[in-house]
Amino acid sequence: MLGDADSRSVEVGAFNGVVPAPNDLVFANVGAPSRVWIKGSGTGFSPRNLSAFGDAVAVAVDDLSGDGLDDLVFGRVQTDPGDIPSNPVLINLGSGNFVTQAALLGISPTNDVLIGDINKDGLPDLVFINASGVHQIWTDIGGTYVLHVEQIIDLGAVSGVLTELGDTDNANPGGVDLAMGGAAVAGVGVYLNDSFGNLGRGDTVPPEITLLGETTVSIAARSVYIDAGVTMTDNIDSGVQITLTTTSTVNTSVVGNYTVTYNATDFAGNAATAVVRNVTVTPASGTGGGGGGKLSVILLVALFGFLLYGNFGTRREAV
């Protein structure tokens, strides 16, 4: 048995620099200081006391300082009336000894702590699953953490995981995605990374299509029609990630009104509002309309014969 505290969370890590496998333990405790236990050469563990920072119900382990040693982040709850349960980041000094960073993070009681590279810059970021239902992302900017402008609201969530879920909203998914659960009837909330370090309900914004040229054009019959085309924009995807479909009813052989319709879908499947260009095919100059051309030679000969016969018959009656 290791200790006798009310432990709410436990993680494994490499705290004293022994390789190859992490085999030390850390416990987040309530009612007693949280504690690290270092694996000895045999079967036992030796304790390392951590600085007192109040009751903790969650702990996460990762190399936050880039020195090859695992560091710690604790999720705290309120200990005394008026206590602000900010979360400490503990940096490993070697041999299982830690120093607390000067700045404590957050002000809300925290149910769970997650570590992952959200903005894919090679630095480990932090996510706090808070009891308030407003969950925070803290971005590592080189040993210092800044609160992300985006805060995620998911009432009832008490635990989560950061991982690349594969169901991305962008061809370049960027950093890790977030899944949270805990509410009895709300299910699991999944928040996809938009490749820019933002976690949300996936890409829900459709692309926009803009016609090039006029919305209504006219063209002479039997001409070759070439549409001016469109441009496409999306809040996340680039042009090659947007599927464009074109439907044209234009038939320049027949005078009439036609349409060219453009539709687009982004990588996440959001459909744009279709745009339509109206095309009018008009009679060609010097024709009888309807796309008709000159009279045929056979028809001209027939007309000439008819006129000649008519004139001949009239002269005979006069005699």
Secondary structure as GFF3:
##gff-version 3
##sequence-region A 1 319
A	DSSP	beta_strand	6	13	.	.	.	ID=ss1
A	DSSP	beta_strand	24	30	.	.	.	ID=ss2
A	DSSP	beta_strand	35	39	.	.	.	ID=ss3
A	DSSP	beta_strand	45	49	.	.	.	ID=ss4
A	DSSP	beta_strand	56	62	.	.	.	ID=ss5
A	DSSP	beta_strand	71	76	.	.	.	ID=ss6
A	DSSP	beta_strand	89	94	.	.	.	ID=ss7
A	DSSP	beta_strand	97	100	.	.	.	ID=ss8
A	DSSP	beta_strand	110	116	.	.	.	ID=ss9
A	DSSP	beta_strand	125	130	.	.	.	ID=ss10
A	DSSP	beta_strand	134	140	.	.	.	ID=ss11
A	DSSP	beta_strand	145	153	.	.	.	ID=ss12
A	DSSP	beta_strand	159	163	.	.	.	ID=ss13
A	DSSP	beta_strand	177	181	.	.	.	ID=ss14
A	DSSP	beta_strand	189	193	.	.	.	ID=ss15
A	DSSP	beta_strand	199	200	.	.	.	ID=ss16
A	DSSP	beta_strand	208	211	.	.	.	ID=ss17
A	DSSP	beta_strand	216	220	.	.	.	ID=ss18
A	DSSP	beta_strand	230	233	.	.	.	ID=ss19
A	DSSP	three_ten_helix	239	241	.	.	.	ID=ss20
A	DSSP	beta_strand	243	248	.	.	.	ID=ss21
A	DSSP	beta_strand	256	265	.	.	.	ID=ss22
A	DSSP	beta_strand	275	282	.	.	.	ID=ss23
A	DSSP	alpha_helix	297	318	.	.	.	ID=ss24
###
